[in-house]
Amino acid sequence: MGFSSFFLSFLFIFSILSSQTAVAFIGTYGINYGRIADNLPSPDAVATLLKSAKIRNIRIYDADQSVLKAFSGTGIEIIVGLGNEFLKDISVGEDRAMNWIKENVEPFIRGGTRISGIAVGNEILGGTDIGLWEALLPAAKNVYSALRRLGLHTVVEVSSPHSEAVFADSYPPSSCKFRDDVAPFMRPLLAFSGKLGRRFTLTPTLFLLTNPTRKQ
């Protein structure tokens, strides 16, 4: 697999800021750095490539230590992933979140890696495991509380990426609304994120949103 075909998916991070008179949209973009493939370049090679391409933001789907070490000193901001397999355990208590952060986040920040966020789970709402739906918000709260205790809450944002599966209808995009079964879980999650002034993260498959007939 060559470099040109390796990085194909963009991460769209949307920040919604509201005031009494208007709602402002602020957006940025970055690269989803996935590593489930054959013949992948090394993390060091990827870090060098992205730095030369002036990419400023990436997201990884885990907290792989070799990747985090490779990006130390590059100035590239990284959102690390707290995998779905950890969610139910992390939702039990803040101490579980603290242990995960001390192992996967804090030492790398101290070592010069710019970890800017933790993605708690990946596309949970709208999926098939209702237990994960129920664990998502408690896990996110525990992660934030642990970050706060460590003094990292102003540096590392807590978010949870969602797919278009959370919407009842995604076409046209202007008519999107949350599914009836998703809404009771999404509302408190958005309230939590809004209270912190954090981002609502959507990872849509854009060609499906703009041309739903391709779902077939």
Secondary structure by P-SEA (a helix, b strand, c coil): ccccccccbbbbbbbbbbcccbbbbbbbbbbbccccccccccaaaaaaaaaaacccbbbbccccaaaaaaaccccbbbbbbccccccccccccaaaaaaaaacccaaaaaaccccccccccccccccccaaaaaaaaaaaaaaaaaaaaacccccbbbbbbbcccccccccccccccccccaaaaaaaaaaaaaaacccccccccccccccccccc
